[in-house]
Amino acid sequence: MKKQTNTFQLIEISMYAALIVVAIYFVRIPMPTAFVHPGNALVILAVLLMGFRRGVVAALLGLFIFDATAGYITSVPFTLLENFIVLVVLEIIYKYGYRREDYFLSIVSLGVLGALTKIVAIFIKHTITQLLLGNATAAALSIALSKMPASFMTGVVTAVLVPLLYFPMKKVVERFHPVGE
């Protein structure tokens, strides 16, 4: 029985990672500096639906595969780090703040918090990159801000999609295991 459980968990992780890859590849809106996509919402949902460990593995695996196959291999470490930070923040709030109660308002606030955390992490990444390139602080902040429109829009998509998708996806997950485990 243990082997079947492990096999199921590996299949679930793999399928969810594939869902993230497909969603980012095919559901995106191009913008001047990047594109808006539902991937961040699915990353957050991975942890809420599968639990922290399996959710993180599924989310980061999906993001890694997308970046590696879409020509963004140099950004993989930053993508994985900033998403891991988002997931740790959300796990702490969900576990200790909400005691894993998935009321509508708690899921909405987790979507908003996840989006804001991601936006801040990306802004910090862009600022540090510009400072390392030798730009003055004011210039680095200005350049970083100019790269943020797609991140802001993806944040809005994330904040909307997390509560919109959580409850229907929860019903599917509950057929196979308790949510968050």
Stockholm file with secondary structure:
# STOCKHOLM 1.0

chainA/1-181         MKKQTNTFQLIEISMYAALIVVAIYFVRIPMPTAFVHPGNALVILAVLLMGFRRGVVAALLGLFIFDATAGYITSVPFTLLENFIVLVVLEIIYKYGYRREDYFLSIVSLGVLGALTKIVAIFIKHTITQLLLGNATAAALSIALSKMPASFMTGVVTAVLVPLLYFPMKKVVERFHPVGE
#=GR chainA/1-181 SS CHHHHHHHHHHHHHHHHHHHHHHHHHSCEECSSSEECSHHHHHHHHHHHHCHHHHHHHHHHHHHHHHHHTTCGGGHHHHHHHHHHHHHHHHHIIIIISTTCCCHHHHHHHHHHHHHHHHHHHHHHHHHHHHHTTCCHHHHHHHHHHTCHHHHHHHHHHHHHHHHHHHHHHHHHHTTSCTTC
#=GC SS_cons         CHHHHHHHHHHHHHHHHHHHHHHHHHSCEECSSSEECSHHHHHHHHHHHHCHHHHHHHHHHHHHHHHHHTTCGGGHHHHHHHHHHHHHHHHHIIIIISTTCCCHHHHHHHHHHHHHHHHHHHHHHHHHHHHHTTCCHHHHHHHHHHTCHHHHHHHHHHHHHHHHHHHHHHHHHHTTSCTTC
//
